[in-house]
């Protein structure tokens, strides 16, 4: 599932990698494959390039199909929401951003995990390669070895490494039928932070996950895109936005009666301080004090260290009002 907008420079590389990866997987696992694309009102040649590539290289009448869908809305939220809804009857789904590309073995390796471990709710590639000027500049890693484990047990270590927040969702093959609880809506309006909201609300409903290394690089991302994303956050009151994100996640847990052992990402409050201005620590402290009762419900072995770190960062003495949990 690939949304796109004004990516005429990149969409060819993306689609060719998807096609090659499906061909490789299909030669080993002959199941039904479908590419679903959504154009978010591009005003460049993205759409015509996508149509041309798929018609020439992916026009099969067998188990490999493609389609374009439309969204009533526009923007990050609307297109991801539309694609998620379009996948309602699918068994397994992968989101691939239109300026990324994947290895030939990427889809095959994901499928193998679901075939070997039918109990899993998702599979996760552990390695992501970042490119700048056609050269690898960084290989991001989840910091955990290949394994099958409870997803909730990995959240603290994953979110503790800031680079792993987005890959928690968008480098997975998800068992779509295990995300069928429609009352827990996966998106809301918060611009570039919706992936994180999805991760810590809807996605925590999943159970077991299989993590693997892709021997040919996994997902390839463009370095400049990450810079522009972070820059845009800094220019849009990122500190306040991260506080709002934690609050939205917390209220979602309460509204839908999540169990108290889910992970509340207090590290986002640390990011708020780091990326905010000199007033942000006071805003974080004020938020924690005013919401002590609600927040305390989700202080558990998974999150206590992260909360303690936030408390020490903004005001260790006053925030000891969180009681014996932090001060002993």
C-alpha positions in Angstrom: 0.0 0.0 0.0 1.7 3.2 -1.3 0.4 6.7 -0.9 2.2 9.4 -3.0 2.2 13.1 -3.8 4.6 15.0 -6.1 7.3 12.3 -6.0 8.1 12.1 -9.7 11.8 11.9 -8.9 11.3 8.8 -6.7 8.2 6.8 -7.5 9.8 4.9 -10.3 12.5 3.5 -7.9 9.9 2.7 -5.3 7.6 0.8 -7.6 10.3 -1.1 -9.4 11.5 -2.3 -6.0 8.0 -3.4 -5.0 7.5 -5.2 -8.3 10.9 -7.0 -8.0 10.2 -7.9 -4.4 6.8 -9.4 -5.3 8.3 -11.3 -8.3 10.9 -12.8 -6.0 8.3 -13.7 -3.3 5.9 -15.1 -5.9 8.5 -17.5 -7.3 8.6 -19.1 -3.8 5.1 -18.4 -2.3 2.3 -18.4 -4.9 -0.4 -16.4 -3.1 -2.4 -13.3 -4.2 -0.4 -10.1 -4.3 -2.0 -6.6 -4.9 -0.4 -3.2 -5.1 -2.7 -0.4 -4.0 -1.8 3.2 -4.7 -3.4 6.5 -3.7 -2.4 9.8 -5.4 -2.9 12.7 -3.0 -3.6 15.3 -5.7 -0.1 15.4 -7.2 0.5 18.3 -9.6 3.6 16.7 -11.2 4.1 13.5 -13.3 3.9 11.1 -10.4 0.6 9.5 -11.5 1.5 9.0 -15.2 4.8 7.5 -14.2 3.1 5.1 -11.8 0.5 4.1 -14.4 3.1 3.6 -17.1 5.4 1.4 -14.9 2.6 -0.8 -13.6 1.0 -1.2 -17.1 4.3 -2.2 -18.7 5.9 -4.3 -15.9 3.0 -5.5 -13.7 0.1 -6.2 -16.0 -0.6 -9.8 -15.0 -3.9 -11.6 -15.1 -2.9 -14.2 -12.5 -2.3 -13.6 -8.8 -0.5 -10.2 -9.2 -2.8 -7.2 -9.5 -2.8 -3.5 -8.8 -5.3 -0.7 -8.4 -5.5 3.0 -7.8 -7.9 4.3 -5.1 -9.0 7.8 -4.3 -9.6 9.6 -1.0 -12.3 12.1 -0.1 -9.9 14.1 1.9 -6.3 15.2 1.4 -3.2 15.2 3.5 -1.3 12.7 5.6 -4.2 11.6 7.7 -6.8 11.2 5.0 -4.7 9.1 2.6 -3.4 6.7 5.2 -6.8 6.3 6.7 -8.2 5.6 3.2 -5.6 3.0 2.5 -6.1 1.3 5.9 -9.8 1.1 5.2 -9.2 -0.3 1.7 -7.2 -3.1 3.3 -10.2 -4.3 5.3 -10.5 -7.7 3.5 -6.8 -8.3 3.2 -4.9 -10.9 5.2 -1.5 -9.2 5.3 -0.5 -5.6 4.5 2.6 -3.5 4.2 2.8 0.3 3.9 5.7 1.5 1.7 6.3 5.2 1.4 6.7 6.4 -2.2 10.2 7.9 -1.7 11.5 4.7 0.0 12.5 1.5 -1.8 12.8 -2.1 -0.6 15.1 -5.1 -1.2 14.3 -8.0 -3.5 14.0 -10.3 -0.5 11.9 -7.9 1.7 8.4 -9.2 1.0 9.6 -12.9 0.8 11.3 -12.6 4.2 8.2 -11.1 5.8 6.0 -13.8 4.3 8.3 -16.5 5.7 7.8 -15.2 9.2 4.0 -15.4 8.9 4.2 -18.9 7.4 6.7 -20.2 10.0 4.9 -18.5 12.9 1.1 -18.3 12.1 0.5 -17.0 15.6 2.2 -13.7 15.0 0.3 -10.5 14.5 3.1 -8.8 12.6 6.6 -9.2 11.3 9.3 -6.6 11.7 12.5 -6.0 9.7 15.2 -4.8 12.1 17.5 -3.0 9.7 16.9 0.2 7.7 19.5 1.8 5.4 19.6 5.6 5.0 21.0 7.0 1.8 22.5 10.4 0.9 23.9 11.1 -2.5 23.5 7.4 -3.5 25.7 6.3 -0.6 24.7 4.5 2.6 25.3 6.9 5.5 23.6 5.1 8.3 22.1 1.7 9.0 19.4 2.1 11.7 18.7 -1.0 13.8 16.0 -1.7 16.4 18.7 -2.9 18.8 17.0 -6.3 19.3 18.0 -9.6 17.9 15.9 -11.8 15.6 13.2 -13.4 17.7 9.5 -14.0 18.2 8.2 -12.2 21.2 5.5 -10.1 22.8 5.3 -6.7 21.1 4.5 -4.8 24.3 7.8 -6.0 25.8 9.8 -4.3 23.0 8.2 -0.9 23.2 10.4 0.6 25.9 13.6 -0.2 24.2 12.3 0.7 20.7 11.0 4.1 21.7 14.0 4.8 23.8 15.9 4.9 20.6 14.4 7.9 18.8 15.3 6.6 15.3 13.0 3.6 15.9 9.8 5.4 16.6 8.5 5.4 13.0 9.9 2.1 11.9 7.9 0.5 14.7 4.9 0.7 12.3 6.1 1.3 8.8 8.6 -1.6 8.4 6.1 -4.3 9.3 3.9 -6.8 7.5 0.7 -6.6 9.6 -1.9 -9.3 9.9 -4.8 -7.0 9.0 -7.5 -9.2 10.5 -6.0 -8.8 13.9 -6.7 -5.0 13.7 -10.4 -5.4 13.2 -11.6 -3.5 16.3 -13.2 -0.5 14.5 -14.0 1.4 17.7 -10.3 2.1 18.2 -9.8 4.4 15.3 -6.2 4.4 14.2 -5.8 8.1 13.1 -6.6 11.5 14.3 -5.5 15.0 13.2 -2.0 15.7 14.3 0.0 16.1 11.1 3.4 14.4 11.1 2.8 12.6 14.4 0.0 10.3 13.4 2.4 7.3 12.9 3.4 7.5 16.5 -0.2 7.8 17.6 -1.0 4.6 15.5 1.9 2.8 17.1 1.0 3.4 20.7 -2.7 3.0 20.5 -4.2 0.8 17.8 -0.9 -1.1 17.2 -0.4 -2.1 20.8 -3.5 -4.3 20.4 -1.4 -6.7 18.5 0.2 -9.5 20.4 3.3 -11.4 19.2 5.8 -10.2 16.6 8.6 -11.8 14.6 11.7 -9.8 14.1 14.2 -10.6 11.4 17.2 -9.3 9.6 16.9 -8.7 5.8 20.2 -9.8 4.3 19.9 -7.3 1.4 19.2 -4.1 3.3 15.5 -4.2 4.2 14.1 -0.7 3.7 16.0 2.1 2.0 15.2 5.6 3.1 16.4 9.0 1.8 18.3 11.0 4.3 17.2 14.4 3.2 13.5 13.5 3.7 14.3 12.8 7.4 16.0 16.2 7.8 13.1 18.1 6.3 10.6 16.2 8.5 12.5 17.0 11.7 13.0 20.6 10.6 9.3 21.0 10.0 8.6 19.7 13.5 11.1 22.2 15.0 9.4 25.0 13.1 5.9 24.0 14.3 6.2 24.1 18.1 7.4 20.5 18.4 7.6 20.6 22.2 4.0 21.4 22.6 3.0 19.0 19.9 4.7 16.1 21.7 2.9 17.0 24.9 -0.4 16.9 22.9 0.6 13.6 21.4 1.2 11.9 24.9 -2.1 13.4 26.1 -4.0 12.1 23.0 -2.5 8.6 23.5 -3.3 8.7 27.2 -6.9 9.8 26.6 -7.3 7.1 23.9 -6.2 4.4 26.4 -8.7 5.6 28.9 -11.6 6.1 26.5 -11.3 2.6 25.1 -10.4 1.0 28.5 -7.0 -0.3 27.6 -5.3 -2.5 30.1 -2.9 -0.8 32.5 0.0 -2.8 31.2 0.2 -1.0 27.8 3.1 1.3 27.2 2.7 5.0 27.6 5.6 6.6 25.8 6.9 9.1 28.4 10.1 9.5 26.2 8.0 11.8 24.0 8.0 14.2 26.9 11.8 14.1 26.9 11.7 14.9 23.1 9.3 17.8 23.9 12.0 19.3 26.2 14.8 18.6 23.7 13.0 20.0 20.7 11.1 22.7 22.4 12.1 26.1 23.8 13.0 27.3 27.3 9.3 27.3 28.3 8.8 23.6 27.4 10.1 22.1 30.7 7.6 24.1 32.6 4.8 22.9 30.2 5.9 19.3 30.7 5.9 19.7 34.5 2.6 21.4 34.5 1.1 18.6 32.3 2.4 15.9 34.6 1.2 17.6 37.8 -2.3 18.3 36.4 -2.7 14.8 35.0 -1.2 12.9 37.9 -4.2 10.7 38.5 -4.6 9.7 34.8 -0.9 9.2 34.2 -0.4 7.1 37.3 -2.8 4.5 36.0 -0.2 3.6 33.3 3.0 3.7 35.3 4.2 0.1 35.1 7.5 -1.8 34.8 7.6 -0.9 31.1 7.4 2.8 31.6 8.6 3.7 35.0 12.2 4.4 34.0 11.1 6.6 31.2 8.9 8.6 33.5 11.6 8.9 36.1 13.9 10.3 33.4 11.4 13.0 32.5 10.9 13.9 36.2 14.6 14.3 36.7 14.8 16.4 33.6 12.2 19.0 34.4 12.0 19.1 38.3 13.1 16.1 40.4 12.0 17.4 43.8 8.5 18.6 43.1 7.7 15.7 40.8 8.4 13.3 43.7 4.7 13.9 44.4 4.3 10.9 42.1 5.1 9.1 45.3 6.9 5.9 46.4 6.9 4.6 42.8 9.5 7.1 41.7 11.2 8.3 45.0 12.1 4.9 46.5 
